[in-house]
Amino acid sequence: MRSAWLPVGLVLLGVVGAPLACGKPFEFPGSTTSGAGGAPSTSGTGGGGGGAESSAQSTAASTSNSSSSSGGATCMTPQDCPGTSTLCGQITCTNGMCGLQPLQGNVMSSSQIYGDCHVVMCDKGHVVNKVDDTETYDDGNGCTNNVCMNGVASNPVKTENDSKCGLNNYCSAKGACVECRDEGDCMSPTPKCQGNRCVMATCTDGMMNGAETDEDCGGVCAPCGDGKLCDMALDCVSSACSIKPGEGSKTCHHDCADGVKNGTETGADCGGKDCVKRCATGFGCLTPADCKGGVCKVGLCLDPTCNDGVKNGTEADIDCGPSCAACPI
C-alpha cells in the first residue's frame, strides 16, 4: 500500500518546489549581490569597480544621509546587511531595513601619499582626492624650501644669501649645504675657502689669507714689494712700512726720506742714483760721488784729508790750499 503512494508524493513535491528554485534573489540598491557561481559583484553604476569600498560609495549615491533605502534587505543588526562599512560610509540597520549612513570629512589617512600636495577625503560617502597645498614634501635639505603650488610639489633652492644649514655650515647658490662659500665663512687655523671647504692657508695660493698682510706676502710669508699692505717694516722688501699721504693703510714703499737704506741708496736716504743727498762720513758708498767729501774707501764715506787724492773740504785744489799745503805755482 505504501509503495502505491510513492509516485504520487514525488510528483507533488516537484510541483511545490518549482517556484522556490526560480525565484529572484533579494537586492537593495547599491548592495553586493550574488553573481555567477555565488561570487559577490557590485550593483549600481560604474561597471565592474571592486570591493567593499566601491560598494559603499555606490550605496551612498542611492541612499539618503540617515534613512535606510526602501525595498532594501531586511535585518535585525547591521551585520545582517550586505556590503562593508568604510571610513566614508557606515552600514546601518534601521527599523529592520538595511541602509548606508554616509560619513563626511573623514581623512582617509591610510590612503595618503606623503608630500603629494593632495589629501584623500570623504564627500557624501564617496572617496575624493582634493588639492591640499599644506601637504608639502620635505626633502631633508635645509637649503631648499618645501612648496606646494596648486597641487604640484617642488623644493626650490633658498635665495637668502646668509642661509645657514647647520651650526657652522652654509647654503651654496646651488642649494648644497657646505662648509664655506668664501673666506668670510672660515676662521684660523683653516682660513682659506677652497672647493667649499675651509683649508690651511699657504704663501702660494694666490689669496690674502692667514697671517699674510697682502696676497702671498708679509707676515709669515716673504716680504712684500712696494705698494703692498703691511703691518711693520719686516713685511716689506724696502723695510719701510708707513701710511703715505693720501693713503688709508700702511703700505710698503721706499724713497729718500723714509729713514731706511733701500732702493739704490748706499746709505740711509743718501747716495745712489735715486737720491740727490750725498752721504756723510761713515755712511755707505759705492763711488766717491756717493759721499759729501768725495772720499769712498772700502765702502764707506771718509772725512776729507790733505792726501786723499780728492779736491774736497776747503782745499783750493787736490790736496792743497788753505787748510793743506800751498798749491804749486
C-alpha positions as CSV (number, residue, x, y, z in Angstrom):
1,M,0.0,0.0,0.0
2,R,2.9,2.4,0.8
3,S,4.6,1.7,-2.4
4,A,1.5,2.7,-4.3
5,W,1.6,6.3,-2.9
6,L,5.3,6.9,-3.5
7,P,5.0,8.1,-7.2
8,V,2.2,10.5,-6.3
9,G,4.3,12.1,-3.5
10,L,7.2,12.7,-5.7
11,V,5.0,14.5,-8.3
12,L,3.5,16.8,-5.6
13,L,7.0,17.6,-4.3
14,G,8.2,18.6,-7.7
15,V,5.2,20.9,-8.3
16,V,5.6,22.6,-4.9
17,G,9.4,23.0,-5.1
18,A,9.5,24.5,-8.6
19,P,8.7,28.2,-7.6
20,L,11.3,28.3,-4.9
21,A,14.1,27.3,-7.4
22,C,13.0,30.0,-9.9
23,G,12.5,33.0,-7.5
24,K,14.7,36.2,-7.9
25,P,17.3,36.8,-5.1
26,F,16.6,39.9,-2.9
27,E,18.6,43.0,-3.6
28,F,18.8,46.6,-2.2
29,P,20.2,49.5,-4.3
30,G,24.0,49.7,-4.0
31,S,24.5,46.4,-2.2
32,T,26.5,43.5,-3.3
33,T,24.6,40.6,-4.9
34,S,25.5,37.2,-6.0
35,G,26.8,36.8,-9.4
36,A,27.6,33.7,-11.3
37,G,28.8,30.9,-9.1
38,G,27.8,32.9,-6.0
39,A,30.7,35.4,-6.2
40,P,29.9,38.9,-5.0
41,S,29.6,41.7,-7.6
42,T,28.9,45.4,-7.3
43,S,25.5,46.8,-8.3
44,G,24.8,50.4,-9.4
45,T,26.7,52.5,-11.9
46,G,30.5,52.3,-12.5
47,G,30.8,48.9,-14.2
48,G,33.0,46.3,-12.6
49,G,34.6,48.6,-9.9
50,G,35.6,46.5,-7.0
51,G,35.4,45.7,-3.3
52,A,33.6,46.8,-0.3
53,E,34.7,50.4,-0.6
54,S,33.2,50.8,-4.1
55,S,30.1,49.1,-2.9
56,A,29.8,51.6,0.0
57,Q,30.3,54.5,-2.4
58,S,27.6,53.2,-4.8
59,T,25.3,52.7,-1.9
60,A,25.9,56.2,-0.7
61,A,24.8,57.6,-4.0
62,S,21.5,55.9,-3.9
63,T,20.5,56.4,-0.3
64,S,19.7,59.4,1.9
65,N,22.1,60.6,4.6
66,S,20.4,59.0,7.5
67,S,17.4,56.7,6.5
68,S,17.5,53.2,5.1
69,S,16.7,52.6,1.4
70,S,13.1,51.5,0.8
71,G,12.9,48.0,-0.5
72,G,16.3,47.2,1.0
73,A,17.2,43.9,2.7
74,T,15.6,43.2,6.0
75,C,17.8,42.9,9.0
76,M,18.0,42.7,12.8
77,T,21.5,44.1,13.1
78,P,23.9,45.8,10.6
79,Q,25.8,42.5,10.4
80,D,22.8,41.1,8.6
81,C,23.2,43.6,5.7
82,P,25.2,43.2,2.6
83,G,28.3,45.4,1.9
84,T,31.0,46.6,4.2
85,S,31.3,49.7,6.2
86,T,34.2,52.1,5.3
87,L,35.6,55.4,6.6
88,C,33.2,57.0,4.1
89,G,30.0,55.0,4.7
90,Q,28.6,53.1,7.6
91,I,26.2,50.1,7.0
92,T,23.1,50.6,9.2
93,C,20.0,48.6,10.2
94,T,17.1,50.9,11.0
95,N,13.6,49.7,11.7
96,G,14.5,46.3,10.3
97,M,15.8,47.7,7.0
98,C,19.4,47.9,5.7
99,G,20.8,51.2,4.7
100,L,24.0,53.3,4.5
101,Q,25.0,56.3,6.6
102,P,27.4,58.5,4.6
103,L,30.3,60.0,6.7
104,Q,31.6,63.5,6.0
105,G,35.1,65.0,6.1
106,N,37.0,61.9,7.3
107,V,40.6,61.9,6.2
108,M,41.5,58.5,4.7
109,S,44.8,58.5,6.5
110,S,45.7,55.0,5.4
111,S,45.3,56.1,1.8
112,Q,47.5,59.2,1.9
113,I,50.6,59.7,-0.3
114,Y,53.2,61.7,1.7
115,G,54.1,65.1,0.2
116,D,51.9,64.8,-3.0
117,C,50.0,68.1,-2.2
118,H,46.7,66.2,-2.1
119,V,44.5,64.7,0.6
120,V,42.1,61.8,0.3
121,M,38.7,62.8,1.9
122,C,35.1,61.6,2.2
123,D,32.4,63.5,0.4
124,K,28.8,62.3,0.8
125,G,30.0,58.8,1.2
126,H,32.5,59.0,-1.7
127,V,36.3,58.9,-1.5
128,V,37.6,62.1,-3.2
129,N,41.2,63.3,-3.8
130,K,41.5,67.1,-3.1
131,V,44.3,69.6,-3.6
132,D,45.9,70.5,-0.3
133,D,48.9,72.8,-0.6
134,T,49.8,72.2,3.0
135,E,50.8,68.6,2.2
136,T,54.4,69.6,1.3
137,Y,57.3,67.2,0.7
138,D,60.3,67.7,3.0
139,D,63.4,66.6,1.1
140,G,65.5,66.9,4.2
141,N,67.7,69.6,2.7
142,G,68.0,72.7,4.9
143,C,68.9,74.7,1.8
144,T,65.6,74.3,0.0
145,N,62.0,75.3,0.6
146,N,59.2,72.8,0.7
147,V,56.4,74.1,-1.5
148,C,53.1,73.0,-2.9
149,M,51.6,75.2,-5.7
150,N,48.1,74.2,-6.9
151,G,48.7,70.6,-6.1
152,V,52.2,70.4,-7.5
153,A,55.1,69.7,-5.1
154,S,58.6,71.3,-5.5
155,N,61.7,72.1,-3.5
156,P,63.3,75.3,-4.8
157,V,66.7,76.5,-3.6
158,K,66.6,79.1,-0.9
159,T,67.6,82.6,-2.1
160,E,68.8,84.1,1.2
161,N,72.5,84.9,0.9
162,D,73.1,84.2,4.6
163,S,71.1,80.9,4.8
164,K,72.7,78.5,7.3
165,C,72.0,74.8,7.3
166,G,73.8,73.9,10.5
167,L,75.9,75.3,13.3
168,N,78.8,76.2,11.1
169,N,77.5,75.3,7.6
170,Y,76.1,77.5,4.8
171,C,73.9,77.1,1.8
172,S,75.6,77.4,-1.6
173,A,74.0,79.0,-4.6
174,K,73.2,75.5,-5.9
175,G,71.3,74.6,-2.7
176,A,74.0,72.4,-1.2
177,C,74.9,72.5,2.5
178,V,78.6,73.4,2.5
179,E,81.3,74.3,5.0
180,C,82.1,77.7,3.4
181,R,81.2,79.9,0.4
182,D,84.0,82.5,0.7
183,E,86.9,83.4,3.1
184,G,84.4,85.2,5.5
185,D,83.0,81.8,6.4
186,C,86.3,80.4,7.6
187,M,88.5,81.0,10.6
188,S,92.0,80.3,11.7
189,P,93.7,77.8,11.5
190,T,91.9,77.0,8.3
191,P,91.1,80.4,6.9
192,K,91.0,79.6,3.2
193,C,87.8,78.5,1.4
194,Q,88.6,76.1,-1.4
195,G,86.0,73.9,-3.0
196,N,83.5,74.9,-0.3
197,R,85.8,73.6,2.4
198,C,88.0,75.6,4.9
199,V,91.6,74.6,4.4
200,M,95.0,75.8,5.6
201,A,96.4,79.0,4.0
202,T,99.7,78.9,2.0
203,C,102.0,81.5,0.7
204,T,101.4,80.4,-2.9
205,D,97.6,80.1,-3.0
206,G,97.0,83.4,-4.8
207,M,94.9,84.8,-1.9
208,M,95.4,87.1,1.0
209,N,94.7,84.9,4.0
210,G,96.2,83.5,7.2
211,A,98.8,85.8,8.7
212,E,99.7,87.5,5.4
213,T,99.5,91.3,5.1
214,D,98.8,91.1,1.4
215,E,98.4,88.4,-1.2
216,D,101.0,85.7,-0.5
217,C,103.4,88.2,1.2
218,G,104.1,89.7,4.5
219,G,103.6,88.1,7.9
220,V,104.8,84.5,7.8
221,C,105.5,84.8,4.1
222,A,108.2,86.6,2.1
223,P,108.4,90.4,2.4
224,C,106.1,92.5,0.1
225,G,107.1,94.8,-2.6
226,D,106.3,98.5,-2.9
227,G,102.6,99.3,-2.7
228,K,101.6,96.2,-0.9
229,L,99.8,96.3,2.5
230,C,102.0,95.8,5.6
231,D,101.9,96.0,9.4
232,M,105.6,96.6,10.0
233,A,109.0,97.1,8.3
234,L,109.7,93.4,8.3
235,D,106.7,92.9,6.0
236,C,108.4,94.9,3.2
237,V,111.3,94.3,0.9
238,S,112.2,98.0,1.4
239,S,112.0,97.7,5.2
240,A,109.7,100.8,5.1
241,C,106.1,100.5,6.1
242,S,104.1,103.6,6.7
243,I,100.9,105.5,5.7
244,K,101.8,107.7,2.8
245,P,99.9,110.9,2.1
246,G,96.5,110.2,0.6
247,E,96.6,106.6,1.7
248,G,94.4,105.0,4.4
249,S,96.5,102.0,5.2
250,K,100.2,101.2,5.8
251,T,102.0,100.2,2.6
252,C,105.5,99.2,1.6
253,H,107.4,101.9,-0.2
254,H,110.9,103.4,-0.5
255,D,112.1,107.0,-1.0
256,C,114.9,109.3,0.1
257,A,113.1,110.4,3.2
258,D,111.9,107.1,4.8
259,G,114.8,106.8,7.2
260,V,115.8,103.4,5.8
261,K,118.6,102.4,3.4
262,N,116.7,100.9,0.5
263,G,116.3,101.1,-3.2
264,T,119.6,102.2,-4.9
265,E,120.7,104.2,-1.8
266,T,124.2,103.5,-0.5
267,G,123.3,104.9,2.9
268,A,120.0,105.7,4.7
269,D,118.3,108.2,2.4
270,C,121.6,109.2,0.6
271,G,123.8,108.1,-2.2
272,G,122.9,106.1,-5.2
273,K,121.3,107.3,-8.4
274,D,117.8,108.0,-6.9
275,C,118.8,110.3,-4.1
276,V,120.2,113.8,-4.5
277,K,121.5,113.9,-1.0
278,R,125.1,112.7,-0.6
279,C,126.2,110.6,2.3
280,A,128.2,111.9,5.2
281,T,131.2,110.3,6.8
282,G,130.6,106.8,8.0
283,F,127.7,106.1,5.6
284,G,127.9,103.5,2.8
285,C,129.1,104.3,-0.7
286,L,130.0,102.7,-3.9
287,T,131.8,105.6,-5.5
288,P,133.2,108.9,-4.3
289,A,130.2,110.5,-5.9
290,D,128.0,109.0,-3.2
291,C,129.8,110.9,-0.4
292,K,129.8,114.6,0.6
293,G,133.5,114.6,0.9
294,G,134.0,112.7,-2.3
295,V,136.1,110.1,-0.5
296,C,134.8,106.5,-0.7
297,K,137.1,103.8,0.6
298,V,136.2,100.2,1.5
299,G,132.5,101.0,1.0
300,L,132.5,103.9,3.5
301,C,132.5,107.7,3.1
302,L,135.5,109.2,4.9
303,D,136.4,112.7,6.1
304,P,138.5,114.8,3.6
305,T,142.3,114.8,4.2
306,C,145.1,116.5,2.5
307,N,146.3,113.3,1.0
308,D,143.1,111.6,-0.2
309,G,143.7,112.5,-3.8
310,V,140.4,114.4,-4.0
311,K,139.7,118.1,-4.0
312,N,137.4,118.4,-1.1
313,G,136.9,120.3,2.2
314,T,138.5,123.8,2.0
315,E,141.1,122.8,-0.5
316,A,141.8,125.1,-3.4
317,D,142.9,122.1,-5.5
318,I,143.6,118.5,-4.9
319,D,145.1,118.1,-1.5
320,C,146.4,121.7,-1.4
321,G,145.0,125.0,-0.5
322,P,144.1,126.9,2.7
323,S,143.9,124.0,5.1
324,C,146.6,122.0,3.4
325,A,150.0,122.8,1.9
326,A,150.2,125.6,-0.6
327,C,149.4,124.7,-4.1
328,P,152.2,124.8,-6.6
329,I,152.5,128.0,-8.6
